[in-house]
Amino acid sequence: MDSISKTDLEHKLLDLCEKELLPLGYRVVDLDCHVSGKTLLRIFIESANEGPQVSIDDCVTVSRHLDPLLEAGQYINASYELEVSSPGLDRRLRLSTDFEKVAGKELKMVLTESIPGIGGQLRGHLLRVLPGQLEMKVSGKEVLVELNKIKKAQTVWEFRI
């Protein structure tokens, strides 16, 4: 499946989480793994069956399920902190299927490398999802953004009163 850029460790952790959490009824939306002294692992989950929103109890269940697997040291060989939460309104976009759900909406992105004339951070409208790429309209220009060159992507929400 087409995905945004992730480190090797993040890919391994995503595989572990997807394998372990799907049978429990959860889908991994995204995760971050920051290593500096103590490792911080943040996992964002949602219900796998499009059911009710994820509760604090769901986050505790997932944390308790994953913690012994991480403690075994196969993935993280140092002290770590595990945070599990729902994606909330700032839900991240990771897979091509996530982007398909927000076609036509405004997105903001951080890229792994700059696009000439656009830069390394962009904000624009998602026109359509292509295999491995997104067609975006940024500052009046249509640009192609490779999924594996995206470090972080989110929908931009505007509320009017």
C-alpha positions in Angstrom: 0.0 0.0 0.0 1.3 3.5 -0.8 2.4 5.4 2.3 4.1 8.6 3.3 7.8 8.5 4.3 8.6 6.4 7.4 11.9 5.2 8.9 12.7 1.5 8.9 11.9 1.4 12.6 8.6 3.1 12.1 7.7 0.6 9.3 8.5 -2.3 11.6 6.5 -0.8 14.4 3.6 -0.1 12.0 3.7 -3.8 10.9 3.6 -4.9 14.5 0.8 -2.6 15.5 -1.3 -3.5 12.5 -0.8 -7.3 13.1 -1.6 -7.0 16.8 -4.4 -4.4 16.8 -6.6 -5.3 13.9 -7.9 -8.5 15.7 -8.7 -6.2 18.7 -10.8 -4.0 16.4 -8.4 -1.1 16.0 -6.6 0.5 13.0 -3.3 2.4 13.2 -3.8 5.8 11.7 -0.1 6.8 12.1 2.8 6.6 14.5 5.8 8.6 15.4 9.0 7.3 16.9 11.4 9.9 18.3 14.7 8.6 19.5 16.9 10.9 21.7 18.0 9.6 25.0 14.6 8.1 25.8 12.5 6.9 22.9 9.0 8.4 22.6 6.5 6.3 20.6 3.2 7.9 19.8 0.5 5.7 18.2 -2.7 7.1 16.8 -5.6 4.6 16.5 -9.2 4.5 15.3 -11.9 1.9 15.3 -11.3 -0.6 12.5 -15.1 -1.0 11.9 -16.0 2.7 11.4 -17.8 2.5 14.7 -17.8 4.8 17.6 -14.9 7.1 18.4 -11.9 5.7 20.3 -12.2 6.2 24.1 -9.6 6.6 26.8 -10.3 2.9 27.8 -9.5 1.9 24.2 -6.2 3.7 24.4 -5.4 2.0 27.7 -6.3 -1.4 26.2 -4.0 -0.9 23.2 -1.2 0.4 25.4 -1.4 -2.6 27.7 -1.5 -5.0 24.8 1.6 -3.4 23.0 3.7 -2.7 26.1 4.9 -6.3 26.7 5.7 -6.7 23.0 7.8 -3.5 23.1 9.4 -4.5 26.4 10.8 -7.6 24.8 13.3 -5.3 23.2 13.0 -6.6 19.6 12.0 -3.2 18.3 13.2 -0.6 20.8 16.4 -1.5 22.7 16.3 1.4 25.2 14.0 3.1 27.7 10.8 4.3 26.0 7.6 6.1 26.6 4.4 4.9 24.9 1.5 7.2 24.1 -1.7 5.9 22.5 -4.4 8.3 21.5 -7.2 8.9 19.0 -6.2 11.0 15.9 -8.7 13.8 16.8 -9.5 16.7 14.4 -5.8 17.0 13.4 -6.0 13.4 12.0 -2.9 12.6 10.0 -3.0 11.2 6.5 -0.6 8.3 5.9 -2.0 5.9 3.3 -3.2 6.6 -0.2 -6.7 5.5 0.9 -6.5 8.2 3.7 -5.8 10.8 1.0 -8.6 9.5 -1.3 -11.1 10.2 1.5 -10.1 13.9 1.6 -9.9 14.6 -2.2 -10.9 18.2 -2.9 -9.9 19.4 0.6 -7.1 21.7 1.6 -4.1 20.0 3.1 -0.9 21.0 4.8 2.3 19.0 4.4 5.9 18.7 5.5 8.1 17.1 2.9 11.3 15.1 3.2 12.8 17.3 0.4 11.8 20.6 -1.2 9.9 21.0 -4.4 11.5 23.6 -6.7 9.5 26.8 -6.5 7.2 25.4 -3.7 9.5 24.5 -0.8 9.6 21.9 1.8 6.3 22.8 3.4 3.2 23.3 1.4 -0.5 24.1 1.8 -2.9 23.4 -1.1 -5.9 21.6 -2.4 -5.7 17.9 -3.1 -7.0 17.5 -6.7 -6.6 13.7 -7.0 -4.7 10.7 -5.8 -2.6 8.8 -8.4 -0.6 5.7 -7.9 2.2 6.8 -5.5 1.5 10.5 -6.1 -0.9 13.3 -5.2 -1.9 16.0 -7.6 -2.1 19.2 -5.7 -3.0 22.8 -6.5 -0.5 25.0 -4.5 -0.5 28.8 -5.0 -2.3 28.5 -8.3 0.1 25.8 -9.7 -0.6 22.2 -10.2 2.1 20.0 -8.7 2.7 16.3 -8.2 3.9 15.3 -4.8 5.3 11.8 -4.3 3.7 10.0 -1.3 7.0 8.7 -0.1 8.4 12.3 0.0 5.8 13.4 2.5 6.9 13.4 6.1 3.6 14.6 7.6 0.2 15.5 6.1 -3.1 16.8 7.6 -6.4 18.3 6.5 -6.8 22.0 7.1 -10.0 22.9 8.9 -11.5 26.3 8.8 -14.4 27.2 11.1 -16.5 30.2 10.4 -18.7 32.0 12.8 
